[in-house]
């Protein structure tokens, strides 16, 4: 299968193209990637999409913050006109968005715990941005969110040809992401706690970035959320250490044919 990945702007889940072929050994999958950098305007999104559509694609993943914005929305409409199945991956869970995607036969994977960054100029420089994203990558990876995304996408990629238009419609939260991810219940509860903090970071940064106008209010607000996310990262690392100490870390590597192996004992 030839999969195109369109990345508009940035969310933690933008990393997911690498989850589908972690050792670059799959024989049943080719991935092409195009992006608009940090920009989300219509012109930037469509320009990136045009370069992607030069390839012969069987599936397109459109990854962006807030899929309701004009740029991502225009891109998925244009892809649909090409008669290519589309899965939208985003960080906004909204009833109107879900209805629009379902009515137009788009698949979607929407994430409740992939938070908005503290995007105030007085606070956010390139290093702070990279630090924030490194923490959210760790949280999404070790909590089970990335594995849930991997599982949903692999079901599409590996499904029989006659079912090729069966696309996921799923919202990932702290409960379904962590279910079956951990052997130790306390490890799972730590991961749930980390994802709940990440969700709170998103809500707080919405206020810090768009509601508060006083620098004495919005600067401490956005700065505090980055500290919150670091605490969440520490919490999810503690969860993994519990699993490692019991030799029960869940692993789901791909075989060359795309099938998935599941194991917990590292030497078995």
Secondary structure as UniProt FT lines:
FT   STRAND          2..8
FT   HELIX           12..20
FT   TURN            22..23
FT   STRAND          30..35
FT   TURN            37..38
FT   HELIX           42..52
FT   TURN            53..54
FT   STRAND          59..64
FT   TURN            67..68
FT   HELIX           70..81
FT   TURN            82..83
FT   STRAND          85..90
FT   HELIX           95..103
FT   TURN            104..105
FT   STRAND          107..111
FT   TURN            121..123
FT   HELIX           126..143
FT   HELIX           145..157
FT   HELIX           161..163
FT   TURN            164..165
FT   STRAND          169..172
FT   HELIX           174..178
FT   TURN            179..181
FT   HELIX           185..206
FT   HELIX           207..211
FT   HELIX           215..245
FT   TURN            246..247
FT   TURN            256..257
FT   TURN            266..267
//
